[in-house]
Amino acid sequence: MNFRSNPTYVLGKASFIFLFAVSCSFLYLVTVLLPDRIVDGLRSMHAYLSYSLLSVMGKFPTLHGTYLILGGVSIEVTRECSLLYPSIPLLAFITAYPSRVKDKIKGIILGLGALVLINAVRIVSIVIAGTYSHELMEYIHTCMAESMMILAVLWLCLVWLARISPSTMAAYYLSFVTRTTLINLFITMTWPLAGKRYAWAVVSLTWYALSFAGFAIGRPAESSIGINSVSAVGPILFSALVLASLSLGKRVGILGVITGFVILFIIQLVQETMAALQFGLHVFDEPLAVPLTALFQQMIAPLVLWRVISGRIYPVHQGLKHMTA
């Protein structure tokens, strides 16, 4: 195998990382500047696809614009549900990775098509869950569905990579993401056992920080804090990534999860504090601040922390030389 044609070598190059970061920034700027009529059109499309899927399943919902109504539960397909943000890393990855234009076009078309179908299943799952329990619906919406969408984007990127670069490392990456997805699903299903305590800790420390800074804010009652009060996507995704890394020893894996949890917890405190300052205390009004910190806490930070931990044990180029020997 040619060393320089190996995906691990390409993904570790500064030129790919730089181009990927620039592409993400550019695409994010484009989504922010999109006219409302285009965004509303995308929302209506996803609402109609979800409506059609529910109808095929025999649920027969009601569709009003971007609202889906089923069994007394009304769900709005918002801007965040229109795939504007999940499609950014997919498009940036395909754009940044060196390949033929034909392969890029095919990957973008098929990748976006797959994302649309996955998103429809996500919305349908949320709607159906809402007919059973509002708390279950919120949990699937804010935790389970978000983390699975992140992994779906990563999985689609690697499926495309495995098709254009049929190598051992590409197959390994695909296998790794599959393991991560299954472990992530298991952790998400068992998270309710400890999720309320985690949410209470985040909310309480946020209140202490704001009170110490001199802001007059009422302390929330413990009974009002539920599992959906804060998002646990970041810690769950990070734990799944570490546990799926077979190259990590048991001791290193456990220490890695604990260390990553502490760092992600601190990042989440910052995010929750910013949200309280903006929406609760109206100290500032910057619409992009909270979404950007949420994106960092839920996707970027878990991936970076996992890469730091796994890189210290099994450096990329060391593994690459072993496989090309």
C-alpha positions in Angstrom: 0.0 0.0 0.0 1.3 3.5 -0.9 2.0 5.3 2.4 0.8 8.7 1.0 -2.4 7.2 -0.4 -3.4 5.8 3.0 -6.4 7.6 4.6 -4.7 7.9 7.9 -1.8 9.8 6.4 -4.1 12.1 4.5 -6.4 12.8 7.4 -3.4 13.7 9.6 -1.9 16.2 7.2 -2.1 19.9 8.1 -3.4 20.8 4.7 -6.5 18.5 5.0 -7.2 19.8 8.6 -6.9 23.4 7.4 -9.1 22.9 4.4 -11.7 21.0 6.5 -11.8 23.9 9.0 -12.1 26.5 6.3 -14.8 24.6 4.6 -16.8 24.2 7.8 -16.5 27.9 8.6 -17.6 28.9 5.1 -20.5 26.5 5.1 -21.6 27.7 8.5 -21.5 31.3 7.3 -23.6 30.3 4.3 -26.3 28.6 6.5 -26.5 31.7 8.7 -27.0 34.0 5.7 -29.5 31.7 3.9 -32.8 33.6 3.1 -35.7 32.6 5.3 -37.7 31.4 2.3 -35.1 28.7 1.5 -34.9 27.6 5.2 -38.7 27.4 5.4 -38.7 25.4 2.2 -36.2 22.9 3.7 -38.3 22.7 6.9 -41.5 22.0 4.9 -39.7 19.3 2.9 -38.5 17.5 6.0 -41.9 17.9 7.6 -43.6 16.4 4.5 -41.1 13.5 4.3 -41.7 12.7 8.0 -45.5 13.0 7.4 -45.3 10.5 4.5 -43.2 8.0 6.5 -45.7 8.2 9.4 -48.6 7.6 7.0 -46.8 4.6 5.5 -46.5 3.2 9.0 -50.3 3.6 9.5 -50.1 6.4 12.0 -52.0 9.0 9.9 -50.7 12.3 11.4 -51.9 15.8 10.5 -49.5 18.2 8.7 -49.8 22.0 9.0 -46.9 23.7 7.3 -43.9 22.7 9.4 -46.0 21.2 12.2 -46.7 17.5 12.6 -49.6 16.5 14.9 -50.1 13.0 16.1 -52.2 11.8 19.0 -52.4 15.3 20.5 -48.7 15.8 20.2 -47.5 18.8 18.0 -44.0 18.9 16.8 -42.5 21.7 14.8 -39.7 21.0 12.3 -37.4 23.9 13.2 -34.3 25.3 11.5 -32.1 22.9 13.5 -34.2 20.0 12.2 -33.6 20.9 8.5 -30.1 19.3 8.3 -28.4 22.7 7.7 -25.9 22.0 10.5 -25.4 18.2 10.3 -24.6 18.5 6.6 -21.7 21.0 7.2 -19.1 18.4 8.4 -20.2 15.9 5.7 -19.8 18.5 2.9 -16.6 19.8 4.4 -15.0 16.4 4.7 -15.8 15.4 1.1 -14.6 18.8 -0.1 -11.3 18.7 1.9 -10.3 15.1 1.2 -8.2 14.8 -2.0 -10.3 12.8 -4.6 -11.7 13.0 -8.1 -14.5 15.6 -8.7 -16.7 12.7 -9.9 -16.3 11.0 -6.5 -17.0 14.2 -4.6 -20.2 14.9 -6.5 -21.4 11.3 -6.1 -20.5 11.4 -2.3 -22.3 14.7 -1.8 -25.5 13.6 -3.6 -25.7 10.2 -2.0 -24.5 11.5 1.4 -27.1 14.2 1.6 -29.8 11.8 0.4 -28.9 9.4 3.1 -28.9 12.2 5.7 -32.4 13.2 4.6 -33.8 9.7 5.2 -32.0 9.4 8.5 -33.4 12.7 9.6 -36.9 11.7 8.6 -36.5 8.6 10.8 -35.2 10.8 13.6 -38.2 13.1 13.4 -40.7 10.2 13.2 -39.1 8.6 16.3 -39.5 11.8 18.2 -43.2 12.2 17.2 -44.0 8.6 18.1 -42.2 8.9 21.4 -44.3 12.0 22.2 -47.5 9.9 22.0 -46.2 7.8 24.9 -44.4 10.3 27.2 -43.4 13.9 26.9 -40.2 13.3 29.0 -39.3 10.4 26.7 -39.8 12.6 23.6 -37.6 15.3 25.1 -34.9 12.8 26.0 -34.8 11.2 22.5 -34.8 14.7 20.9 -32.1 16.3 23.0 -29.8 13.3 23.7 -30.3 10.1 21.8 -31.3 11.5 18.4 -28.6 14.2 18.4 -25.7 11.8 19.2 -26.9 9.3 16.6 -27.0 12.1 14.0 -23.4 13.0 14.8 -22.4 9.4 14.4 -24.4 9.0 11.2 -22.5 11.9 9.7 -19.2 10.4 10.7 -20.3 7.0 9.4 -21.4 8.4 6.0 -18.0 10.2 5.7 -16.2 6.9 6.3 -18.4 4.9 4.0 -17.6 7.4 1.2 -13.9 7.2 2.1 -14.0 3.4 2.1 -15.5 3.4 -1.4 -13.0 5.8 -3.0 -10.0 4.4 -1.0 -10.4 0.6 -0.5 -7.7 0.1 2.1 -7.3 -1.7 5.4 -7.4 1.6 7.4 -10.6 2.8 5.7 -12.3 -0.5 6.6 -10.9 -0.2 10.1 -12.3 3.3 10.6 -15.7 2.1 9.4 -15.6 -0.8 11.8 -14.6 1.6 14.6 -17.5 4.0 14.0 -19.9 1.0 13.9 -18.6 -0.1 17.3 -18.9 3.5 18.6 -22.5 3.7 17.4 -23.5 0.6 19.2 -21.8 1.6 22.4 -23.2 5.1 22.2 -26.7 3.6 21.8 -26.2 1.4 24.9 -24.9 4.3 27.0 -27.8 6.5 25.9 -30.4 3.9 26.9 -28.8 3.5 30.3 -28.1 7.2 30.9 -31.4 7.9 32.6 -30.2 6.0 35.6 -27.7 8.8 36.4 -28.8 11.6 34.1 -30.8 13.5 36.6 -27.9 13.7 39.1 -25.7 15.0 36.3 -28.2 17.6 35.3 -28.7 18.7 38.9 -24.9 19.1 39.3 -24.6 21.2 36.2 -27.5 23.4 37.0 -26.5 23.9 40.7 -22.9 24.8 39.9 -24.1 27.2 37.2 -26.3 28.9 39.8 -23.4 29.1 42.3 -21.1 30.6 39.6 -23.7 33.3 38.7 -24.5 34.1 42.3 -20.8 34.4 43.1 -20.5 36.8 40.2 -23.2 39.0 41.7 -26.2 38.1 39.6 -29.5 37.9 41.3 -31.0 34.6 40.2 -33.3 32.2 42.0 -32.0 28.8 42.8 -33.9 26.1 41.0 -35.7 23.5 43.0 -34.3 20.0 42.7 -37.7 18.6 41.8 -37.8 20.9 38.8 -34.5 19.5 37.3 -35.0 16.5 35.0 -32.8 14.4 32.8 -33.6 16.8 29.9 -32.5 19.9 31.7 -29.0 19.7 30.1 -27.7 17.9 27.1 -25.4 14.9 27.7 -24.5 14.4 24.1 -20.9 15.3 24.6 -20.0 13.1 27.6 -21.9 10.1 26.1 -20.3 10.5 22.7 -16.8 10.8 24.2 -17.3 7.7 26.4 -18.4 5.7 23.4 -15.4 6.8 21.4 -13.0 5.8 24.2 -14.6 2.5 24.9 -14.7 1.6 21.2 -10.9 2.2 20.9 -9.5 -1.3 21.1 -5.9 0.0 21.1 -6.5 1.6 24.6 -5.8 -0.4 27.6 -8.4 -0.9 30.3 -6.7 1.4 32.8 -6.0 4.1 30.2 -9.6 3.8 29.0 -11.1 4.3 32.4 -8.8 7.2 33.2 -9.5 8.7 29.8 -13.3 8.6 30.4 -12.9 10.2 33.8 -10.6 13.0 32.5 -12.7 13.7 29.5 -15.9 13.8 31.6 -14.3 16.4 33.9 -13.2 18.6 31.0 -16.6 18.3 29.2 -18.4 19.0 32.4 -16.4 22.3 32.7 -17.2 23.2 29.1 -20.9 22.4 29.8 -20.8 24.8 32.8 -19.6 27.5 30.6 -22.3 26.8 28.0 -25.1 26.7 30.6 -23.8 30.0 32.1 -23.8 31.7 28.7 -27.3 30.4 28.1 -28.5 31.8 31.5 -26.8 35.2 30.9 -28.4 35.5 27.4 -31.9 34.0 27.8 -32.5 34.3 31.6 -30.7 37.5 32.6 -30.6 39.2 29.1 -27.0 40.4 29.7 -26.2 40.1 26.0 -27.9 39.3 22.8 -25.7 37.3 20.5 -27.7 34.6 18.6 -24.7 32.6 17.6 -22.9 32.4 21.0 -24.9 29.6 22.6 -25.3 27.4 19.4 -21.5 27.7 18.8 -20.7 26.6 22.3 -23.2 23.8 22.1 -21.6 22.6 18.9 -18.2 22.7 20.5 -19.4 20.9 23.6 -21.4 18.2 21.8 -19.2 17.4 18.8 -15.8 19.1 18.5 -14.6 18.7 22.2 -15.5 15.0 22.4 -13.7 14.2 19.2 -10.6 16.3 20.1 -10.3 14.8 23.6 -10.7 11.3 22.2 -8.0 11.9 19.6 -5.6 13.3 22.2 -6.1 10.3 24.4 -5.9 7.7 21.7 -3.0 9.5 20.0 -0.9 9.3 23.1 -1.3 5.5 23.2 -1.3 4.7 19.5 0.1 7.5 17.4 -1.3 7.8 13.9 1.9 7.5 11.9 3.2 4.7 14.2 0.1 2.6 13.3 0.3 3.6 9.7 4.0 2.4 9.4 3.0 -0.8 11.0 0.2 -1.4 8.5 2.3 -0.5 5.5 5.3 -2.6 6.5 
